[in-house]
């Protein structure tokens, strides 16, 4: 996903939405079996954690990436794009929680927690 993000290395809104649709579809398919549903939730939670780790690894650390300016410095713009992708994925993943079996909520929310930190 990151490599295909138009040379920026940052997934855009369409890619994040596609990821959420895929996660939702996988969870729906597994819903008929509680153990399978919980395992899919755990694995998708882990995928969300990996997404958050990848985003953290590509955040620019230069001072210009954190100082507001007009026009915005490209590194600041990159950080904003990363944070927006994380926020969009977090909100979309949270919307899936009400449809989870009770046993599947905790492992899935662990992944969401990584997106929000």
MARBA-3410 file (N, C-alpha, C, O; in Angstrom, 1 decimal):
117
0.8,-1.2,0.0,0.0,0.0,0.0,0.9,1.3,0.0,0.6,2.2,-0.7 ~ 1.9,1.3,0.8,2.7,2.5,0.9,3.5,2.7,-0.4,3.7,3.9,-0.8 ~ 4.0,1.7,-1.0,4.8,1.9,-2.2,4.0,2.4,-3.4,4.5,3.1,-4.2 ~ 2.7,2.0,-3.4,1.8,2.4,-4.5,1.2,3.8,-4.3,0.4,4.2,-5.1 ~ 1.6,4.5,-3.3,0.9,5.7,-2.9,1.5,6.9,-3.7,1.9,7.9,-3.2
1.4,6.8,-5.0,1.7,7.9,-5.9,3.1,8.5,-5.7,3.3,9.7,-5.8 ~ 4.1,7.7,-5.3,5.4,8.1,-5.1,5.6,8.9,-3.8,6.8,9.2,-3.5 ~ 4.6,9.1,-3.1,4.7,9.8,-1.8,5.0,8.9,-0.7,5.5,9.3,0.4 ~ 4.7,7.6,-0.8,4.8,6.7,0.2,3.8,6.8,1.3,3.9,6.1,2.4 ~ 2.7,7.6,1.1,1.7,7.8,2.1,0.4,7.4,1.4,0.0,7.9,0.4
-0.4,6.5,2.1,-1.7,6.1,1.5,-2.6,7.2,1.5,-2.7,7.9,2.5 ~ -3.3,7.4,0.4,-4.4,8.4,0.3,-5.7,7.9,0.9,-5.8,6.8,1.3 ~ -6.7,8.8,0.8,-8.0,8.5,1.3,-8.6,7.3,0.6,-9.3,6.5,1.3 ~ -8.4,7.2,-0.7,-9.0,6.1,-1.4,-8.4,4.8,-1.0,-9.1,3.8,-0.8 ~ -7.1,4.7,-0.8,-6.4,3.5,-0.3,-6.8,3.1,1.1,-7.0,1.9,1.4
-7.0,4.1,2.0,-7.4,3.8,3.3,-8.9,3.3,3.3,-9.2,2.4,4.0 ~ -9.7,3.9,2.5,-11.1,3.5,2.4,-11.2,2.1,1.9,-12.0,1.2,2.3 ~ -10.3,1.7,0.9,-10.3,0.4,0.3,-9.8,-0.6,1.4,-10.4,-1.7,1.5 ~ -8.8,-0.2,2.2,-8.4,-1.1,3.3,-9.5,-1.4,4.2,-9.7,-2.5,4.7 ~ -10.2,-0.3,4.6,-11.4,-0.5,5.6,-12.5,-1.4,5.0,-13.1,-2.2,5.7
-12.8,-1.2,3.7,-13.8,-2.1,3.1,-13.3,-3.5,3.1,-14.1,-4.4,3.4 ~ -12.1,-3.7,2.9,-11.5,-5.1,2.9,-11.6,-5.7,4.3,-12.0,-6.8,4.5 ~ -11.2,-4.9,5.3,-11.3,-5.4,6.7,-12.7,-5.7,7.0,-13.0,-6.7,7.6 ~ -13.6,-4.8,6.7,-15.1,-5.0,7.0,-15.6,-6.3,6.3,-16.4,-7.0,6.9 ~ -15.2,-6.5,5.1,-15.7,-7.7,4.3,-15.1,-9.0,5.0,-15.8,-9.9,5.1
-13.8,-8.9,5.4,-13.2,-10.1,6.1,-14.0,-10.4,7.4,-14.2,-11.6,7.7 ~ -14.2,-9.4,8.1,-14.9,-9.6,9.4,-16.3,-10.1,9.2,-16.8,-10.9,10.0 ~ -17.0,-9.6,8.2,-18.4,-10.1,7.9,-18.4,-11.5,7.5,-19.2,-12.3,7.9 ~ -17.4,-11.9,6.7,-17.3,-13.3,6.2,-17.1,-14.3,7.4,-17.7,-15.3,7.5 ~ -16.3,-13.8,8.3,-15.9,-14.7,9.5,-17.0,-14.6,10.6,-16.8,-15.4,11.6
-18.0,-13.8,10.5,-18.9,-13.6,11.6,-19.7,-14.8,12.0,-20.1,-14.9,13.2 ~ -19.9,-15.8,11.1,-20.7,-16.9,11.5,-20.0,-17.9,12.5,-20.7,-18.7,13.1 ~ -18.7,-17.8,12.7,-17.9,-18.6,13.6,-17.2,-17.7,14.6,-16.3,-16.9,14.2 ~ -17.6,-17.7,15.9,-17.0,-16.8,16.8,-15.5,-16.9,16.9,-14.8,-15.9,17.0 ~ -15.0,-18.1,16.9,-13.5,-18.3,17.0,-12.8,-17.7,15.8,-11.8,-17.0,15.9
-13.3,-18.0,14.6,-12.8,-17.4,13.4,-12.9,-15.9,13.4,-11.9,-15.2,13.0 ~ -14.0,-15.4,13.8,-14.3,-14.0,13.8,-13.3,-13.3,14.7,-12.7,-12.2,14.4 ~ -13.0,-13.9,15.9,-12.0,-13.3,16.9,-10.6,-13.4,16.3,-9.9,-12.4,16.4 ~ -10.3,-14.4,15.6,-9.0,-14.5,15.0,-8.8,-13.5,13.9,-7.7,-12.9,13.8 ~ -9.8,-13.3,13.1,-9.7,-12.3,12.0,-9.6,-10.9,12.6,-8.8,-10.1,12.1
-10.3,-10.7,13.7,-10.3,-9.4,14.3,-8.9,-9.2,14.9,-8.3,-8.1,14.8 ~ -8.3,-10.2,15.5,-6.9,-10.1,16.0,-5.9,-9.8,14.9,-5.0,-8.9,15.1 ~ -6.0,-10.5,13.8,-5.1,-10.3,12.7,-5.3,-8.9,12.0,-4.3,-8.3,11.6 ~ -6.5,-8.5,11.9,-6.7,-7.2,11.3,-6.3,-6.1,12.3,-5.8,-5.1,11.9 ~ -6.4,-6.3,13.6,-5.9,-5.4,14.6,-4.4,-5.3,14.5,-3.8,-4.2,14.6
-3.7,-6.5,14.2,-2.3,-6.5,14.0,-1.9,-5.7,12.8,-0.9,-5.0,12.7 ~ -2.7,-5.9,11.7,-2.5,-5.1,10.5,-2.6,-3.6,10.7,-1.8,-2.8,10.1 ~ -3.5,-3.2,11.5,-3.6,-1.8,11.9,-2.4,-1.3,12.6,-1.9,-0.2,12.4 ~ -1.9,-2.1,13.5,-0.7,-1.8,14.3,0.5,-1.6,13.3,1.3,-0.7,13.4 ~ 0.6,-2.5,12.4,1.7,-2.4,11.4,1.6,-1.2,10.5,2.6,-0.5,10.2
0.3,-0.8,10.2,0.1,0.4,9.4,0.6,1.6,10.2,1.3,2.5,9.7 ~ 0.3,1.6,11.5,0.7,2.8,12.4,2.2,2.8,12.5,2.8,3.9,12.5 ~ 2.8,1.6,12.6,4.3,1.6,12.7,5.0,2.1,11.4,5.9,2.8,11.5 ~ 4.4,1.7,10.3,4.9,2.2,9.0,4.8,3.7,8.9,5.7,4.4,8.5 ~ 3.6,4.2,9.3,3.5,5.7,9.2,4.5,6.4,10.1,5.0,7.4,9.8
4.7,5.8,11.3,5.7,6.4,12.2,7.1,6.4,11.6,7.9,7.3,11.8 ~ 7.4,5.4,10.9,8.7,5.2,10.4,9.0,6.2,9.2,10.1,6.5,8.9 ~ 7.9,6.7,8.5,8.1,7.6,7.4,7.9,9.0,7.8,8.0,9.9,6.9 ~ 7.6,9.3,9.1,7.4,10.7,9.5,8.8,11.5,9.4,9.8,11.0,10.0 ~ 8.8,12.6,8.7,10.0,13.4,8.7,10.3,13.9,10.1,9.4,14.3,10.8
11.6,13.9,10.5,11.9,14.4,11.8,12.6,15.8,11.8,12.9,16.3,12.9 ~ 12.8,16.4,10.7,13.4,17.7,10.6,12.5,18.7,11.2,11.3,18.6,11.2 ~ 13.1,19.8,11.7,12.4,20.8,12.4,11.3,21.4,11.5,10.2,21.8,11.9 ~ 11.6,21.6,10.2,10.7,22.2,9.2,9.4,21.4,9.1,8.4,21.9,8.7 ~ 9.4,20.1,9.5,8.3,19.3,9.4,7.2,19.6,10.5,6.1,19.1,10.5
7.6,20.4,11.5,6.7,20.7,12.6,6.4,22.2,12.8,5.7,22.6,13.7 ~ 7.1,23.0,12.0,6.9,24.5,12.2,5.9,25.0,11.1,6.1,24.9,9.9 ~ 4.8,25.5,11.6,3.8,26.1,10.6,4.4,27.2,9.8,5.1,28.1,10.4 ~ 4.1,27.3,8.5,4.6,28.3,7.7,3.6,28.5,6.6,2.7,27.7,6.3 ~ 3.7,29.6,5.9,2.9,29.9,4.8,3.7,30.3,3.6,4.4,31.3,3.6
3.8,29.5,2.6,3.1,28.2,2.4,3.7,27.1,3.2,4.9,27.3,3.6 ~ 3.0,26.1,3.5,3.5,25.0,4.3,4.8,24.4,3.7,4.8,24.1,2.4 ~ 5.7,24.1,4.5,6.9,23.4,4.0,6.5,22.0,3.6,5.6,21.4,4.2 ~ 7.2,21.4,2.5,6.8,20.1,2.0,6.9,19.0,3.1,6.1,18.1,3.1 ~ 7.8,19.2,4.1,7.9,18.2,5.1,6.7,18.3,6.1,6.2,17.3,6.6
6.3,19.5,6.3,5.1,19.7,7.2,3.8,19.1,6.5,3.0,18.5,7.1 ~ 3.7,19.4,5.2,2.6,18.8,4.4,2.6,17.3,4.5,1.6,16.7,4.6 ~ 3.8,16.7,4.4,3.9,15.2,4.5,3.4,14.7,5.8,2.7,13.8,5.9 ~ 3.8,15.4,6.9,3.4,15.0,8.2,1.9,15.1,8.3,1.2,14.2,8.9 ~ 1.3,16.2,7.8,-0.2,16.4,7.8,-0.8,15.2,7.1,-1.8,14.7,7.5
-0.3,14.9,5.9,-0.9,13.8,5.1,-0.8,12.5,5.9,-1.8,11.7,5.8 ~ 0.2,12.2,6.6,0.4,11.0,7.3,-0.6,11.0,8.5,-1.3,10.0,8.7 ~ -0.7,12.1,9.2,-1.7,12.1,10.3,-3.1,12.0,9.8,-4.0,11.4,10.5 ~ -3.4,12.6,8.7,-4.8,12.5,8.1,-5.1,11.0,7.7,-6.2,10.6,8.0 ~ -4.1,10.3,7.2,-4.4,8.9,6.8,-4.6,8.1,8.1,-5.5,7.2,8.1
-3.8,8.3,9.1,-4.0,7.6,10.4,-5.4,7.9,11.0,-6.1,7.0,11.5 ~ -5.8,9.2,11.0,-7.1,9.6,11.5,-8.2,8.9,10.7,-9.2,8.4,11.3 ~ -8.1,9.0,9.4,-9.2,8.4,8.6,-9.3,6.9,8.9,-10.4,6.3,9.0 ~ -8.2,6.2,8.9,-8.2,4.7,9.2,-8.8,4.5,10.6,-9.5,3.5,10.8 ~ -8.4,5.2,11.6,-8.8,5.1,12.9,-10.4,5.2,13.0,-11.1,4.4,13.6
-10.9,6.3,12.4,-12.3,6.5,12.4,-13.1,5.4,11.7,-14.1,5.0,12.1 ~ -12.6,5.0,10.5,-13.2,4.0,9.8,-13.2,2.6,10.5,-14.2,1.9,10.5 ~ -12.1,2.3,11.2,-12.0,1.1,11.9,-12.9,1.1,13.1,-13.6,0.1,13.4 ~ -13.0,2.3,13.8,-13.9,2.4,14.9,-15.4,2.1,14.5,-16.1,1.6,15.3 ~ -15.7,2.5,13.3,-17.1,2.3,12.8,-17.4,0.8,12.7,-18.6,0.5,12.6
-16.4,0.0,12.6,-16.6,-1.4,12.4,-16.9,-2.1,13.8,-17.4,-3.2,13.8 ~ -16.5,-1.5,14.9,-16.5,-2.1,16.2,-17.9,-2.6,16.6,-18.0,-3.7,17.2 ~ -19.0,-1.8,16.4,-20.3,-2.3,16.8,-20.7,-3.6,16.2,-21.6,-4.3,16.7 ~ -20.2,-4.0,15.0,-20.6,-5.3,14.4,-19.7,-6.5,14.8,-20.0,-7.6,14.3 ~ -18.8,-6.3,15.7,-17.9,-7.3,16.2,-18.6,-8.1,17.3,-19.3,-7.6,18.1
-18.2,-9.5,17.3,-18.6,-10.3,18.5,-17.9,-9.7,19.7,-16.8,-9.1,19.5 ~ -18.4,-9.9,20.9,-17.8,-9.3,22.1,-16.4,-9.8,22.3,-15.5,-9.0,22.7 ~ -16.1,-11.0,21.9,-14.7,-11.5,22.1,-13.7,-10.9,21.1,-12.5,-10.9,21.3 ~ -14.2,-10.4,20.0,-13.4,-9.9,19.0,-13.0,-8.4,19.2,-12.1,-7.9,18.5 ~ -13.8,-7.7,20.0,-13.6,-6.3,20.2,-12.2,-5.9,20.7,-11.5,-5.0,20.1
-11.7,-6.5,21.8,-10.5,-6.2,22.4,-9.3,-6.3,21.5,-8.5,-5.4,21.4 ~ -9.1,-7.4,20.8,-7.9,-7.5,19.9,-8.0,-6.5,18.7,-7.0,-6.0,18.2 ~ -9.2,-6.2,18.3,-9.3,-5.3,17.2,-9.0,-3.8,17.7,-8.4,-3.1,17.0 ~ -9.6,-3.5,18.8,-9.3,-2.2,19.4,-7.9,-1.9,19.8,-7.4,-0.8,19.8 ~ -7.1,-3.0,20.0,-5.7,-2.9,20.3,-5.0,-2.3,19.1,-4.1,-1.4,19.2
-5.4,-2.7,17.9,-4.8,-2.1,16.7,-5.2,-0.7,16.5,-4.4,0.1,16.1 ~ -6.5,-0.4,16.8,-7.0,1.0,16.6,-6.2,1.9,17.6,-5.9,3.0,17.3 ~ -5.9,1.4,18.8,-5.2,2.2,19.8,-3.8,2.6,19.3,-3.4,3.7,19.6 ~ -3.2,1.8,18.5,-1.9,2.1,17.9,-2.0,3.3,16.9,-1.1,4.1,16.7 ~ -3.1,3.3,16.2,-3.4,4.4,15.2,-3.6,5.7,15.9,-3.2,6.7,15.3
-4.1,5.7,17.1,-4.5,6.9,17.8,-3.3,7.5,18.6,-3.5,8.6,19.1 ~ -2.2,6.8,18.8,-1.2,7.3,19.6,-0.2,8.2,18.9,0.7,8.7,19.5
END
